[in-house]
Amino acid sequence: MKLSRDELFAEAGCLIIRTNRAYIAWLQHFFKIRFGRAFRIMEQLTEAGVVDKEPGAGPREILMTAEEFEPYLLSPANSAREMSREKRENNEGEAESE
């Protein structure tokens, strides 16, 4: 039985592809999550073919382009999360400008 993907899966995939950084620590820092969750997200991204398996030391190789990752963004649940994320970012931007 395959477990469902983490709710940050699509956002994490976009982040890794956009920034060209495939580190567990990067996910921890950016999303303010614990190591275990960041590790599981990275494993899910590996299973989906977004990033390569852990090389031992250093970053994982990114195997997908943004265009190839698009199908993961098209589900209704991911669209709702994306709108929620944009709203959060807009609110944070407004708070910083005050």
C-alpha positions as CSV (number, residue, x, y, z in Angstrom):
1,M,0.0,0.0,0.0
2,K,1.4,3.3,-1.1
3,L,1.1,6.3,1.3
4,S,-0.4,9.5,0.2
5,R,2.0,12.4,-0.7
6,D,2.8,15.1,1.8
7,E,0.7,18.2,1.4
8,L,4.0,20.1,0.7
9,F,5.0,17.7,-2.1
10,A,4.1,19.9,-5.1
11,E,5.4,23.1,-3.5
12,A,8.7,21.4,-2.5
13,G,9.1,20.0,-6.0
14,C,8.6,23.5,-7.5
15,L,11.0,24.9,-5.0
16,I,13.7,22.4,-5.7
17,I,13.4,22.8,-9.5
18,R,13.2,26.6,-9.4
19,T,16.2,27.1,-7.0
20,N,18.2,24.1,-8.2
21,R,18.7,23.0,-4.6
22,A,17.9,19.4,-3.8
23,Y,18.9,19.3,-0.1
24,I,16.8,18.0,2.8
25,A,18.2,20.8,4.9
26,W,16.9,23.3,2.3
27,L,13.4,21.9,2.6
28,Q,13.7,22.1,6.4
29,H,14.8,25.7,6.3
30,F,12.4,27.0,3.7
31,F,9.2,25.3,5.0
32,K,10.2,25.4,8.7
33,I,9.7,21.7,9.1
34,R,11.5,18.9,11.0
35,F,14.0,16.6,9.4
36,G,11.7,13.6,9.4
37,R,9.1,15.4,7.3
38,A,11.7,16.9,5.0
39,F,13.2,13.5,4.5
40,R,9.9,11.9,3.6
41,I,9.1,14.7,1.1
42,M,12.5,14.2,-0.5
43,E,11.9,10.4,-0.7
44,Q,8.5,11.1,-2.3
45,L,10.2,13.4,-4.8
46,T,12.7,10.6,-5.5
47,E,10.0,8.0,-6.1
48,A,8.3,10.4,-8.5
49,G,11.5,10.9,-10.5
50,V,12.0,14.5,-9.6
51,V,15.4,14.0,-7.9
52,D,17.9,11.2,-8.0
53,K,18.6,8.9,-5.1
54,E,20.9,10.3,-2.4
55,P,24.5,10.3,-3.6
56,G,25.9,10.0,-0.1
57,A,27.4,13.5,0.2
58,G,26.2,16.6,-1.5
59,P,23.0,17.5,-3.2
60,R,20.8,15.2,-5.2
61,E,20.7,15.6,-9.0
62,I,17.5,17.2,-10.2
63,L,16.0,15.0,-13.0
64,M,12.9,17.0,-14.0
65,T,12.2,20.4,-15.5
66,A,9.4,22.7,-14.4
67,E,7.4,21.6,-17.5
68,E,7.8,17.9,-16.7
69,F,6.7,18.5,-13.1
70,E,3.5,20.4,-14.2
71,P,1.2,17.3,-14.1
72,Y,1.9,17.1,-10.3
73,L,0.5,20.7,-10.0
74,L,-2.8,20.1,-11.9
75,S,-4.8,18.3,-9.3
76,P,-7.5,20.3,-7.5
77,A,-5.9,19.8,-4.1
78,N,-2.6,21.2,-5.3
79,S,-4.3,24.2,-6.9
80,A,-6.0,25.1,-3.6
81,R,-2.7,24.8,-1.8
82,E,-0.9,27.0,-4.3
83,M,-3.6,29.7,-3.9
84,S,-3.2,29.4,-0.1
85,R,0.6,29.7,-0.4
86,E,0.3,32.8,-2.6
87,K,-2.1,34.3,-0.1
88,R,0.4,33.6,2.7
89,E,3.2,35.2,0.7
90,N,1.1,38.3,-0.1
91,N,0.3,38.7,3.6
92,E,3.9,38.3,4.6
93,G,4.9,40.9,2.0
94,E,2.3,43.3,3.3
95,A,3.5,42.8,6.9
96,E,7.1,43.4,6.0
97,S,6.2,46.7,4.2
98,E,4.5,48.1,7.3
